[in-house]
Amino acid sequence: MLSHKLRFPAWGLVLLAAAALPASAQIDIKAKVLKHLQTSRDFTLKVADQMPETTYDFKLTPAQMSFAQQMVHLSQALEVFWSPFFGGTPAFAKPASTSKTDVIAFMKKSFDTAIERISKLTPEQLAKSYQSGEGNMTGLELLMGMMDHTTHHRASAEMYLRAKGITPAEYEF
């Protein structure tokens, strides 16, 4: 379960309004989400790759997750957001270890699975309401939450890089 409440950006209302338009006037929401999820995958993997193996266990403060834990958490959470569409519950799989190699392999698999699952969604699934750990949400809100959650934890990981004197990769949208 996610340990914090999700906050949805104002642009989410624009997407919800677009979903209410007649089919002839709608943009392909799923295609846009998939495009940005692929970009998010690639950019998040760049951030993960920038941290040296020897500091994957680095924490900014003792109470925080380590860099590796941040990467694992954001990857596990992808399933939290797509599993309601398919009537399942997240498995909370884990990488073989918290080594850089294992974490990055786990991240790739998690993102690739999310992309594959989301590519199969129908417009009806996006409009339907689902019960989630954050309350009742439409499919579109689940996808927006997934993107927002990933961005939040990737940004946290970038602060870990900066604390180690590493300039994070240039932001990609």
Number of C-alpha atoms within 10 A of each C-alpha: 11 13 6 8 11 14 10 14 11 8 10 14 12 10 16 15 11 16 19 11 11 8 11 6 10 13 13 12 16 18 12 11 18 17 14 15 22 16 14 20 20 15 18 28 19 15 20 26 16 15 23 13 14 9 16 21 16 19 18 16 8 8 7 11 18 20 27 24 18 22 27 24 19 24 28 23 19 25 22 21 23 23 19 19 21 10 9 11 14 16 10 14 12 16 16 11 11 20 16 22 15 16 24 22 14 22 25 17 14 22 23 15 15 22 19 12 15 20 13 9 15 12 14 9 16 21 16 12 18 18 13 16 13 13 9 12 19 18 24 22 21 25 21 21 22 22 19 16 24 23 15 13 19 22 16 16 26 21 17 22 23 12 13 14 9 14 13 18 14 8 9 10 8
